[in-house]
Amino acid sequence: MVSAADESVRRSVEAVWRIEGARVIGALVRITRDVELAEELAQDALVAALEQWPEAGVPRNPAAWLTATAKNRAVDHWRRQERQGAKYAELAHRLQGRPGVGEPDALVLDQPLQDDPLRLLFVACHPVLPRPARVALTLRLLGGLTTEEIARAFLAPSATIGQRIARAKRTLADADVSFEVPSRDEFPERLDSVLEVVYLVYNEGYAATAGEDWMRPALCQEALRLGRVLARLVPDEAEVHGLVALMELQSSRFAARTTELGEPILLVDQDRSRWNRLLLGRGLAALARAEALGGGRGPYTLQAAIAACHARAPRSESTDWRRIAELYRELAELTGSPVVELNRAVAVSMADGPEAALGLVDDLVAGGVLGDYPLLPSVRGDLLARLGRTAEARAELERAASLTRNERDRRLLLDRASGLGEEGPGAPHGQGP
């Protein structure tokens, strides 16, 4: 039987890993020059923590402990190799005098080129990898997401993502990719996939696809931190500022998105006085920089403009839904994404009523591309409820609950389904939280 103390230590180890995992793996890749080996060593260090911390206690600097332990495992690994001479000498030289993660000179935000997670991000987004592999590998290494979570983000089978990640690691090893941030002239060809990765990591933190937690704030914080670093590295790239603006604006709502017990609060019901004014200001300023740089609005700048419509509305009922619907139309034309089209339908329902939006949603249902996406039946259920078609609405919300892997989302959907006919249809789920 697991004691309360052991369970507490296990949770501490998981929390440390969520926050520091990318730095630990990044430091190990810098040392070993091998992504797959670095991840294995980091996992070995996690196992050691689970074995030793219950007795010895959680160390003062747990991330440094994990990194040091993994480095020792690396030394042991090289010692076991037949041709360990040159490798071990090289590794010993790299290890000599290296600070652990969390030590004073291990991470300086004012010197982003020394930032191991940022280096790791650009390695995983190297042109030697196809774009889907870059995104999947970086979500695994930098975001700490499981293969299943990445598959949900891609709307792809888990087996496909697992194979993609394994091939990406082998490709990087075979190509002997340098663990460095690329030079400035290499940025254009690699920036798009880097931004895509940061965006997906942030999204997973903002609305977790699986588990008990509604949000994973550590992922959002890491994505936002990396976005800010990128904005300093490439200050003339509009979409970098657009992505930072989007993340700042979305992050401003965190305090209002859940109850004290962690239950979700939809956007329409949020106490806007709890939105973080500092983050709102930063987000609007970043959006202004993105728009001032010109060159046409990209997908992140458009999404930031949508978030800004919510940010500028003092009350839910004063939201400019027609403007949001128009921005979503522009975004849908740019991306061709059915998820964007679903969000546009929600905005149309708020601007012109549920009947106008239901046709858009039914077209998506007929297309079949979002068959297992829980927000599709969720939005359709809300529209049907607003039209008084209660039985159909309840069935759609229950289907959405069966598709989601997030426990809090499931409970929210089931509560809304059971509440139909008692307290009215409520707000469209696509509004937030």
Rosetta blueprint (number, residue, H / E / L):
1 M L
2 V L
3 S L
4 A H
5 A H
6 D H
7 E H
8 S H
9 V H
10 R H
11 R H
12 S H
13 V H
14 E H
15 A H
16 V H
17 W H
18 R H
19 I H
20 E H
21 G H
22 A H
23 R H
24 V H
25 I H
26 G H
27 A H
28 L H
29 V H
30 R H
31 I H
32 T H
33 R L
34 D L
35 V H
36 E H
37 L H
38 A H
39 E H
40 E H
41 L H
42 A H
43 Q H
44 D H
45 A H
46 L H
47 V H
48 A H
49 A H
50 L H
51 E H
52 Q H
53 W H
54 P H
55 E H
56 A H
57 G L
58 V L
59 P L
60 R L
61 N L
62 P H
63 A H
64 A H
65 W H
66 L H
67 T H
68 A H
69 T H
70 A H
71 K H
72 N H
73 R H
74 A H
75 V H
76 D H
77 H H
78 W H
79 R H
80 R H
81 Q L
82 E L
83 R L
84 Q H
85 G H
86 A H
87 K H
88 Y H
89 A H
90 E H
91 L H
92 A H
93 H H
94 R H
95 L H
96 Q L
97 G L
98 R L
99 P L
100 G L
101 V L
102 G L
103 E L
104 P L
105 D L
106 A L
107 L L
108 V L
109 L L
110 D L
111 Q L
112 P H
113 L H
114 Q H
115 D L
116 D H
117 P H
118 L H
119 R H
120 L H
121 L H
122 F H
123 V H
124 A H
125 C L
126 H L
127 P L
128 V L
129 L L
130 P L
131 R H
132 P H
133 A H
134 R H
135 V H
136 A H
137 L H
138 T H
139 L H
140 R H
141 L H
142 L L
143 G L
144 G L
145 L L
146 T L
147 T H
148 E H
149 E H
150 I H
151 A H
152 R H
153 A H
154 F H
155 L L
156 A L
157 P L
158 S H
159 A H
160 T H
161 I H
162 G H
163 Q H
164 R H
165 I H
166 A H
167 R H
168 A H
169 K H
170 R H
171 T H
172 L H
173 A H
174 D H
175 A H
176 D L
177 V L
178 S L
179 F L
180 E L
181 V L
182 P L
183 S L
184 R H
185 D H
186 E H
187 F H
188 P H
189 E H
190 R H
191 L H
192 D H
193 S H
194 V H
195 L H
196 E H
197 V H
198 V H
199 Y H
200 L H
201 V H
202 Y H
203 N H
204 E H
205 G H
206 Y H
207 A L
208 A L
209 T L
210 A E
211 G E
212 E L
213 D L
214 W L
215 M L
216 R L
217 P H
218 A H
219 L H
220 C H
221 Q H
222 E H
223 A H
224 L H
225 R H
226 L H
227 G H
228 R H
229 V H
230 L H
231 A H
232 R H
233 L H
234 V L
235 P L
236 D L
237 E L
238 A H
239 E H
240 V H
241 H H
242 G H
243 L H
244 V H
245 A H
246 L H
247 M H
248 E H
249 L H
250 Q H
251 S H
252 S L
253 R L
254 F H
255 A H
256 A H
257 R H
258 T E
259 T L
260 E L
261 L L
262 G L
263 E L
264 P E
265 I L
266 L L
267 L H
268 V H
269 D H
270 Q L
271 D L
272 R H
273 S H
274 R H
275 W L
276 N L
277 R H
278 L H
279 L H
280 L H
281 G H
282 R H
283 G H
284 L H
285 A H
286 A H
287 L H
288 A H
289 R H
290 A H
291 E H
292 A H
293 L H
294 G L
295 G L
296 G L
297 R L
298 G L
299 P H
300 Y H
301 T H
302 L H
303 Q H
304 A H
305 A H
306 I H
307 A H
308 A H
309 C H
310 H H
311 A H
312 R H
313 A L
314 P L
315 R L
316 S H
317 E H
318 S H
319 T L
320 D L
321 W H
322 R H
323 R H
324 I H
325 A H
326 E H
327 L H
328 Y H
329 R H
330 E H
331 L H
332 A H
333 E H
334 L H
335 T H
336 G L
337 S L
338 P H
339 V H
340 V H
341 E H
342 L H
343 N H
344 R H
345 A H
346 V H
347 A H
348 V H
349 S H
350 M H
351 A H
352 D H
353 G L
354 P H
355 E H
356 A H
357 A H
358 L H
359 G H
360 L H
361 V H
362 D H
363 D H
364 L H
365 V H
366 A H
367 G H
368 G L
369 V L
370 L L
371 G L
372 D L
373 Y L
374 P L
375 L H
376 L H
377 P H
378 S H
379 V H
380 R H
381 G H
382 D H
383 L H
384 L H
385 A H
386 R H
387 L L
388 G L
389 R L
390 T H
391 A H
392 E H
393 A H
394 R H
395 A H
396 E H
397 L H
398 E H
399 R H
400 A H
401 A H
402 S H
403 L H
404 T L
405 R E
406 N E
407 E H
408 R H
409 D H
410 R H
411 R H
412 L H
413 L H
414 L H
415 D H
416 R H
417 A H
418 S H
419 G H
420 L L
421 G L
422 E L
423 E L
424 G L
425 P L
426 G L
427 A L
428 P L
429 H H
430 G H
431 Q H
432 G L
433 P L
